[in-house]
Amino acid sequence: MRKAALHNLGCKVNSYETEAMQQLLENAGYEIVPFAEGADVYIINTCSVTNIADRKSRQMLHRAKKMNPSAVVIAAGCYVQAAGEELKKDEAVDLVIGNNKKTELVSILEDYFAQNKVTEEETVIDISHTAEYENLSISRIGDHTRAFVKVQDGCNQFCSYCIIPYTRGRVRSRKPQEVVEEITRLAALGYEEAVLTGIHLSSYGMDFPAEERIGLLELIIKVHEIPEIKRIRLGSLEPRIITEEFAKALAGMEKICPHFHLSLQSGCDATLKRMNRRYNTKEYLTGCELLRSAFKNPAITTDIIVGFPGETDAEFETTREYLKKLQFYEMHVFKYSVRNGTRAADMPDQIQESVKTKRSGELLTLEREMSLSYRESHLGSQTEVLMEEEYEVDGKRYVIGHTKEYLKAAVPFEEGIKGRMIKGILWKMLTDEIIFLKC
C-alpha cells in the first residue's frame, strides 16, 4: 500500500479540492499519512494569488522532495497554471496537475508508477478555454464542525491586479442538484453548518443555459430546505449582488448567518477605477446599508489593498476615512503584490514597499479598533455558538466556537462539547478577540 501526504495552500476552494483529492486516493487504496517524512507521494495543492503564495508553493514542493528524495512530488492547482515553464525546470517536482485535472489524479499516478510517460499536455489544460466544471466531490470533511462546499469555479472580472482569471479560467457553476445532494449527505453525518464557497461566488449560475439558469439566491433557497442544516454561511460576495430583493430574501431565511464578506479593495473611486472594480464607493455603501437594514447588527467584513500603483497619499487618506465611516467587523489588509501577466504590473507609479508597509500598519490598527468595537456591541445578547476547538487562556481550558456573526465565543472546557450548538449570553470579553459565553 503506497502512502500519500497532502498539503493545502490558499483559499477555501483549494481546501475543498484537497479534501476531494485525498478521498480519491483513499478510495484507490492509498494510505493517507501526515505531511512528514515517509510518504511515497506528496501532493501540494498550490496557490498563486500573490508572490508570497508563489514562494510558499515552491518552498513546500522543495520541502517534500527533501523529506523523501525518492518520493513522487506533485504540484497541483493554481501555481501550476501560472508558472508552468518554471516548474518544468524544478528538479523537486515530478508531476504537475493543473486545475480541472485533479479528478484524474489517481489515473495519472497509475500511469507514472507503470512507467508510462506522463506529459504536461495530459495534465495541464488551457484553463481559459474550458466551460466544464471539474466534478470533484466529498463524502466527509476534515473539519468536523462545518461543511465547506464548493459550488462555483472561475472568474470573468479581470481586475487589473489579479491573476486568478488566468489560473482558474472562466465562470463555471456546479449543478444545483449536485450541491444539494452533497450537503444532504454531509448533513446526515452530523454537519449542521454549510458554507457555500467559490472563486467568484456571486457569479454562480451565469454560465448555465438560459432554460436552466438559476442564480445564487435560488441555490441558497434550495440549501435552506435541507432539514438537518441549521446554518448557511456564504463565502465572499461582490457588492453588486446586494440588492434590496437579495437582502430581504436572505433575511427571511432563519438559517442564514448574518456574516457577509463584501470585497472592497479600496475606499477611493479613482483607485477602484484603476483596479477595474466594477462598482464605486457609493454603490458599495448602499449594499452595506441594505444589509444593515435587513439584519440586526450583521457582521460585514472586507478585503483592502494598500499601495496599488498610483495610490497617492490623498487617495489613501480617502480610503481610510471611508473605512471609518463603514465600520467593518474585520478587514483583511494586503499590500499590493505585482503579478506578472496582469495589467497592474505594467502600470506607472509603482509604490515603494516602505510606503505600503506604513499604510498597511495604519489600517491594521484601525481594523483592531473597529473589530473590538463590533464585538463589544454584542455583549449582553443571547446567541447560539457552534463549538469547534479547545483553547487555553491564562492556563484555563475552554472550548471556543463561532456565533452566526462569526464572533468567537468560549465556554469552560467540557468533554464531548465539540460540534454541539450551545445557547447562552455573550457575557464579557475573555480576550480582545474572544467573548465568554454565559450558559
KERO-819541 format. One line per 3 residues: number of its first residue (from 1); their letters; for each residue x, y, z of C-alpha. Coordinates in steps of 0.001 Angstrom, whole numbers, plus 500000, padded with zeros to 6 digits. Example, Ala and Ser with C-alpha at 12.3 -4.5 7.8 and 13.67 -1.06 7.14 Angstrom:
BEGIN
1) as) 512300,495500,507800 ~ 513670,498940,507140
***
This chain:
BEGIN
1) mrk) 500000,500000,500000 ~ 501502,503316,498942 ~ 501484,506218,501383
4) aal) 500313,509668,500296 ~ 500591,513022,502066 ~ 498744,516172,501032
7) hnl) 499319,519821,501864 ~ 496950,522660,501036 ~ 497816,526281,500352
10) gck) 495372,529112,499737 ~ 491627,529568,499776 ~ 488618,527545,500958
13) vns) 488092,526323,497387 ~ 491593,524848,497458 ~ 490842,523243,500835
16) yet) 487750,521595,499379 ~ 489693,520300,496383 ~ 492492,518951,498591
19) eam) 489912,517068,500674 ~ 488389,515669,497472 ~ 491799,514522,496172
22) qql) 492532,512837,499493 ~ 489282,510890,499255 ~ 490078,509863,495655
25) len) 493395,508436,496872 ~ 491782,506656,499824 ~ 489203,505067,497529
28) agy) 492063,503858,495314 ~ 493749,502129,498268 ~ 496350,504705,499283
31) eiv) 497163,505197,502954 ~ 496928,508893,503881 ~ 499748,509941,506198
34) pfa) 500852,513259,507735 ~ 502882,515664,505618 ~ 506180,514458,507048
37) ega) 508974,512025,506235 ~ 507999,508592,504963 ~ 505379,509231,502273
40) dvy) 505667,507724,498791 ~ 503629,510516,497210 ~ 503430,514192,498203
43) iin) 500685,516368,496704 ~ 500871,520117,497244 ~ 497725,521952,496158
46) tcs) 499345,525278,495345 ~ 498211,528889,495408 ~ 499270,531777,493188
49) vtn) 497187,534715,494391 ~ 500317,536699,495420 ~ 504090,536500,495039
52) iad) 504201,535271,498635 ~ 501811,532438,497727 ~ 504088,531507,494812
55) rks) 507072,531407,497138 ~ 505256,529263,499715 ~ 504252,526861,496952
58) rqm) 507864,526463,495841 ~ 509026,526053,499431 ~ 506548,523275,500139
61) lhr) 507466,521426,496939 ~ 511148,521545,497846 ~ 510424,520571,501437
64) akk) 508546,517483,500234 ~ 511398,516360,497987 ~ 513877,516889,500817
67) mnp) 511789,514744,503177 ~ 511945,511823,500745 ~ 514066,512287,497600
70) sav) 512692,509060,496114 ~ 509052,510080,496568 ~ 506810,511375,493790
73) via) 506224,515095,494358 ~ 503164,516542,492644 ~ 502447,520235,492170
76) agc) 498716,520777,491683 ~ 496473,523774,491160 ~ 496896,527478,490530
79) yvq) 500679,527840,490668 ~ 500877,525138,488002 ~ 498665,527228,485725
82) aag) 500669,530398,486404 ~ 504227,529050,486352 ~ 504298,526016,484086
85) eel) 507613,526878,482467 ~ 509290,527462,485827 ~ 508044,524148,487215
88) kkd) 509382,522246,484191 ~ 512887,523221,485323 ~ 512329,522443,489009
91) eav) 514037,519167,489924 ~ 511914,518906,493089 ~ 508749,518380,491016
94) dlv) 507965,515031,489370 ~ 504428,515710,488141 ~ 502259,518749,487563
97) ign) 498459,518656,487627 ~ 496583,521797,486678 ~ 493104,522954,487556
100) nkk) 490292,520866,486022 ~ 492636,517848,486034 ~ 492564,516960,489728
103) tel) 489821,514387,489155 ~ 492384,512384,487150 ~ 494940,512288,489984
106) vsi) 494731,508522,490541 ~ 494985,507561,486858 ~ 497902,509974,486363
109) led) 499714,508336,489268 ~ 498944,504856,487946 ~ 500480,505773,484598
112) yfa) 503517,507239,486313 ~ 504142,504174,488500 ~ 503629,501911,485474
115) qnk) 506477,503889,483889 ~ 504188,505183,481191 ~ 505204,508616,480003
118) vte) 503038,511342,481534 ~ 503282,514644,479649 ~ 502325,518114,480718
121) eet) 499921,518214,477772 ~ 497945,515461,479500 ~ 497912,517031,482951
124) vid) 497576,520792,482325 ~ 494892,522305,480115 ~ 494385,525820,478771
127) ish) 492089,526750,481638 ~ 490848,529881,479846 ~ 489118,527793,477184
130) tae) 487064,525312,479140 ~ 483411,525549,480090 ~ 483481,522326,482112
133) yen) 483011,522369,485882 ~ 485517,519980,487479 ~ 483360,517302,489078
136) lsi) 485089,516879,492421 ~ 483001,515876,495410 ~ 483463,514862,499036
139) sri) 481745,512413,501357 ~ 483065,513859,504607 ~ 485079,516849,505842
142) gdh) 488235,517023,507929 ~ 486799,519927,509941 ~ 484117,518178,511969
145) tra) 482003,521243,512718 ~ 481114,522934,509422 ~ 480948,521765,505822
148) fvk) 482702,523900,503206 ~ 481144,523085,499850 ~ 482486,524325,496533
151) vqd) 479685,525391,494191 ~ 481472,527521,491592 ~ 484850,527990,489895
154) gcn) 486487,530639,487731 ~ 486127,534407,487359 ~ 485242,536755,484485
157) qfc) 486062,540035,486246 ~ 489714,540593,485253 ~ 490584,543079,487964
160) syc) 493800,544716,486853 ~ 495852,543326,489776 ~ 494539,539754,489788
163) iip) 495998,536571,488293 ~ 493034,534358,489263 ~ 491099,534524,485927
166) ytr) 494262,533218,484260 ~ 494790,530363,486741 ~ 491152,529413,487339
169) grv) 489576,530231,483977 ~ 486081,531492,483246 ~ 483000,531104,485429
172) rsr) 481800,527507,485746 ~ 478993,526511,488116 ~ 478097,523239,489762
175) kpq) 474638,521838,489073 ~ 472291,522775,491938 ~ 471086,519206,492416
178) evv) 474680,518034,492952 ~ 475193,520757,495565 ~ 472004,519782,497402
181) eei) 472865,516072,497283 ~ 476345,516631,498690 ~ 475168,518901,501507
184) trl) 472376,516422,502326 ~ 474980,513630,502637 ~ 477174,515772,504867
187) aal) 474208,516867,506998 ~ 473344,513186,507567 ~ 476837,512779,509061
190) gye) 476096,515492,511612 ~ 477355,518691,509983 ~ 474921,521459,510924
193) eav) 476544,524401,509135 ~ 477142,524593,505386 ~ 479472,527204,503904
196) ltg) 478969,527891,500187 ~ 482276,528757,498545 ~ 483548,529605,495085
199) ihl) 486174,531633,493283 ~ 483571,534260,492349 ~ 480505,533085,494246
202) ssy) 478294,535959,493100 ~ 478557,534682,489503 ~ 477015,531326,490362
205) gmd) 474711,530113,487592 ~ 475511,532752,484991 ~ 477078,530084,482755
208) fpa) 474027,527803,482749 ~ 471912,527606,479576 ~ 469021,530087,479652
211) eer) 466417,527366,480198 ~ 468351,526010,483242 ~ 469551,529281,484692
214) igl) 469299,529883,488400 ~ 471348,532327,490432 ~ 472995,532231,493832
217) lel) 469822,533240,495664 ~ 467870,530332,494174 ~ 470672,527938,495165
220) iik) 470627,529266,498737 ~ 466862,528695,498912 ~ 467357,525052,497848
223) vhe) 470046,524513,500520 ~ 467819,526196,503111 ~ 465231,523472,502509
226) ipe) 467586,520713,503744 ~ 466073,519914,507183 ~ 469247,518856,509005
229) ikr) 471186,522010,508097 ~ 470888,524611,510860 ~ 473155,527329,509426
232) irl) 474112,528567,505969 ~ 477167,530793,505647 ~ 478236,532475,502417
235) gsl) 481723,532952,501047 ~ 482989,536240,499620 ~ 480395,538258,497686
238) epr) 480659,541065,495170 ~ 478915,544290,496314 ~ 476683,544430,493231
241) iit) 474793,541302,494233 ~ 473407,543078,497321 ~ 470078,544409,496086
244) eef) 467050,545139,498255 ~ 465429,541943,496956 ~ 468535,539861,497739
247) aka) 468977,541270,501253 ~ 465298,540869,502163 ~ 465194,537317,500812
250) lag) 468216,536313,502904 ~ 466777,537975,505994 ~ 463626,535903,505534
253) mek) 465605,532650,505871 ~ 466301,531844,509520 ~ 469309,529640,508739
256) icp) 471304,532410,507035 ~ 474291,533613,509041 ~ 474328,537441,509145
259) hfh) 478029,537434,508288 ~ 478833,538935,504893 ~ 482241,539313,503324
262) lsl) 481936,542067,500711 ~ 485153,542578,498805 ~ 486015,546308,498640
265) qsg) 489793,546674,497917 ~ 489791,550485,498092 ~ 487652,553295,499502
268) cda) 488698,555683,496737 ~ 486823,555753,493430 ~ 489898,556716,491403
271) tlk) 491798,553713,492768 ~ 488815,551395,492191 ~ 488705,552510,488565
274) rmn) 492395,551676,488037 ~ 491754,548319,489691 ~ 488921,547682,487199
277) rry) 486497,547062,490053 ~ 483008,547392,488641 ~ 481376,549477,491351
280) ntk) 482046,552736,493157 ~ 482100,553639,496829 ~ 478514,554943,496751
283) eyl) 477230,551610,495407 ~ 479269,549706,497978 ~ 477903,551852,500812
286) tgc) 474360,551200,499581 ~ 474996,547444,499750 ~ 476154,547722,503371
289) ell) 473140,549845,504267 ~ 470761,547316,502712 ~ 472280,544502,504772
292) rsa) 472149,546565,507960 ~ 468541,547421,507257 ~ 467567,543790,506644
295) fkn) 469546,542254,509537 ~ 470099,543331,513127 ~ 473759,544319,513558
298) pai) 475199,541985,510884 ~ 478924,541286,510624 ~ 480346,542850,507468
301) ttd) 483945,542060,506613 ~ 486101,543046,503663 ~ 489461,542999,501852
304) iiv) 491622,546090,501323 ~ 494696,546505,499125 ~ 497146,549261,500029
307) gfp) 499874,550613,497779 ~ 498151,549935,494469 ~ 500014,551646,491595
310) get) 499283,555360,491584 ~ 497733,555426,495079 ~ 498649,558865,496371
313) dae) 498694,559943,499999 ~ 495397,561733,499350 ~ 493805,558602,497847
316) fet) 494944,556508,500794 ~ 493529,559077,503205 ~ 490212,558955,501308
319) tre) 490182,555177,501770 ~ 490935,555411,505475 ~ 488141,557924,506102
322) ylk) 485721,555786,504078 ~ 486588,552713,506150 ~ 485966,554639,509360
325) klq) 482501,555518,508078 ~ 481608,551910,507197 ~ 482802,550371,510499
328) fye) 483600,546813,509456 ~ 483760,543853,511814 ~ 487022,542681,510238
331) mhv) 489285,543842,507408 ~ 491874,541719,505659 ~ 494585,544180,504666
334) fky) 497022,543284,501886 ~ 499994,545121,500466 ~ 499760,545259,496680
337) svr) 501796,542480,495098 ~ 502964,542693,491479 ~ 501630,539764,489455
340) ngt) 503353,539293,486108 ~ 500816,538989,483322 ~ 498331,541420,484850
343) raa) 497741,544988,483671 ~ 498681,546488,487019 ~ 502193,545012,486766
346) dmp) 502934,547436,483917 ~ 501250,550486,485428 ~ 503345,553553,486189
349) dqi) 503844,554961,489686 ~ 504518,551683,491498 ~ 504567,552320,495260
352) qes) 507638,551766,497426 ~ 507473,548812,499803 ~ 508134,551043,502807
355) vkt) 505056,553148,501950 ~ 502924,550010,501575 ~ 504114,548790,504967
358) krs) 503285,552110,506633 ~ 499796,552257,505111 ~ 499128,548616,505948
361) gel) 500101,549229,509567 ~ 497744,552195,509856 ~ 494786,550205,508517
364) ltl) 495564,547206,510712 ~ 495441,549495,513745 ~ 492066,550813,512569
367) ere) 490898,547237,511966 ~ 491678,546201,515540 ~ 489739,549171,516914
370) msl) 486676,548527,514725 ~ 486740,544795,515383 ~ 486814,545191,519162
373) syr) 484017,547766,518974 ~ 481844,545390,516965 ~ 482421,542507,519392
376) esh) 481570,544726,522356 ~ 478332,545795,520650 ~ 477107,542199,521018
379) lgs) 477772,541901,524740 ~ 474613,541025,526635 ~ 472898,539470,523631
382) qte) 471546,535924,523578 ~ 473028,533701,520911 ~ 473936,530185,519850
385) vlm) 477527,529060,519332 ~ 478786,526121,517288 ~ 481634,524778,519441
388) eee) 484749,523895,517485 ~ 488061,523514,519302 ~ 489889,523564,522604
391) yev) 491666,526747,523632 ~ 493682,527872,526631 ~ 493570,531345,528195
394) dgk) 495750,532159,531219 ~ 496172,528479,531989 ~ 492429,527712,531892
397) ryv) 490898,525348,529337 ~ 487984,526448,527188 ~ 486142,525280,524109
400) igh) 485655,528037,521551 ~ 483314,528352,518605 ~ 481513,530899,516470
403) tke) 478179,532654,516559 ~ 476187,533187,513385 ~ 478002,536525,513028
406) ylk) 481317,534642,513255 ~ 482165,536096,516641 ~ 484454,533845,518662
409) aav) 482910,532742,521950 ~ 484187,530411,524678 ~ 482782,528205,527430
412) pfe) 484701,526299,530130 ~ 486102,523022,528806 ~ 483782,520043,528848
415) egi) 484270,516632,527229 ~ 482091,515941,524206 ~ 481084,519535,523631
418) kgr) 482880,519953,520279 ~ 480442,520041,517367 ~ 477463,520970,519545
421) mik) 475354,524121,519422 ~ 475430,525880,522799 ~ 472989,528654,523765
424) gil) 473893,531459,526134 ~ 474584,535156,526649 ~ 477693,536888,525328
427) wkm) 478799,537994,528767 ~ 482234,539625,528774 ~ 485465,539872,526798
430) ltd) 487767,536965,527619 ~ 490442,538412,525318 ~ 490290,541154,522676
433) eii) 489065,538519,520195 ~ 487107,536016,522325 ~ 483878,536579,524271
436) flk) 482909,534494,527287 ~ 479555,532760,526766 ~ 477441,532501,529920
439) c) 475200,529430,529582
***
